[in-house]
Amino acid sequence: MIDFLSYGCIGLGIFFWFWGTYPLLGERSVLYKLHTLSVSDTLGSMSITIGLLLRIPREWPLIMLALISLAIWNTILGYVLAYCSSGDETHD
């Protein structure tokens, strides 16, 4: 049962990766594309990491560190990229 749940989380993560990449082909704004990509990438990566946690429970401290790092760094870097690509020359 744990194997099925683990593969399900990994499959869901891969689905999120592809789902976030699809809007890049559209004609929307760059910030919309960036938001969609960063959210789906974070969810997909975290889902894959949870799937790995279920497969390798003895490595939970390292995998939990990876989950926390993904949540923090993907969010921060998404904001930084959005700030830099906003096109406004009056950044304070």
ChimeraX attribute file (.defattr): number of C-alpha atoms within 10 A of each C-alpha:
attribute: neighborCount
match mode: 1-to-1
recipient: residues
	/A:1	5
	/A:2	10
	/A:3	11
	/A:4	12
	/A:5	14
	/A:6	21
	/A:7	16
	/A:8	15
	/A:9	22
	/A:10	21
	/A:11	16
	/A:12	17
	/A:13	24
	/A:14	18
	/A:15	16
	/A:16	21
	/A:17	20
	/A:18	14
	/A:19	16
	/A:20	21
	/A:21	17
	/A:22	12
	/A:23	15
	/A:24	16
	/A:25	8
	/A:26	8
	/A:27	9
	/A:28	10
	/A:29	9
	/A:30	13
	/A:31	15
	/A:32	14
	/A:33	18
	/A:34	19
	/A:35	17
	/A:36	17
	/A:37	21
	/A:38	20
	/A:39	17
	/A:40	20
	/A:41	23
	/A:42	22
	/A:43	21
	/A:44	24
	/A:45	24
	/A:46	23
	/A:47	22
	/A:48	23
	/A:49	21
	/A:50	23
	/A:51	23
	/A:52	18
	/A:53	19
	/A:54	19
	/A:55	16
	/A:56	12
	/A:57	11
	/A:58	10
	/A:59	12
	/A:60	14
	/A:61	11
	/A:62	10
	/A:63	18
	/A:64	15
	/A:65	11
	/A:66	16
	/A:67	19
	/A:68	11
	/A:69	13
	/A:70	18
	/A:71	15
	/A:72	12
	/A:73	12
	/A:74	17
	/A:75	15
	/A:76	12
	/A:77	12
	/A:78	17
	/A:79	15
	/A:80	11
	/A:81	13
	/A:82	16
	/A:83	13
	/A:84	12
	/A:85	12
	/A:86	11
	/A:87	9
	/A:88	8
	/A:89	7
	/A:90	5
	/A:91	8
	/A:92	3
